[in-house]
Amino acid sequence: MTILVQVLEQGYSHSTPWQQRRYQFVDAAHIVGLRLDGQSGVWLDMTRPGESHQLALTPSPDLSVYFLMRVFDDLANCERQGGSWLIGHDGSNLESITATRFPMP
């Protein structure tokens, strides 16, 4: 079972057009911490020392906690259902978070 979570490839500002943002996926099994930076950023800390990935940059700081909770709710649901999953999003909007089973039938 593998669950991959989409993260931003590097930190971006709100003014960076979505076409210029790059994404990658990280294995949820390697996530050891999560944090909010107080400025709309949601970050995942990984097993390697010093390794972290920006999960999202929300429109406002108060939305970042909801984004984080929603992703981890989806992660828990995927673990309960078993199998392999991709959890993706647009990098800022709560409504864009989607979990999809893979490989697709």
C-alpha positions, 0 to 999 in steps of 0.5 A: 500500500502506498499513499502519495501526497502532492506537494509544491516543488518549492515555496511560491508566493501568492502572486506566482501564476499557477502555470509557473508552479511545479508539483511533486508527490511524496510518500505519506509513510515518510511524513513525520511532522506537519506545521503551519508557518503562520503566513498561509503556508502548510508544511510537511516534515519528512524522515530525512533531517532538514527535509520539508515540503510545502503542502499548500499556500492558502489564500489566508492564514486561517484557512491553512489549518483547514487545508492541513486537516482535510488532507490528513482526513483524506490520508486517514480514510485512504489508510482505512480503505487500503490500497494505493492512493494519490492525494492531489490538490491545486496548492491553495484551495480546500475544495480542490483536495481529491483522493484517487485510487491508483492504478486506476481500473 
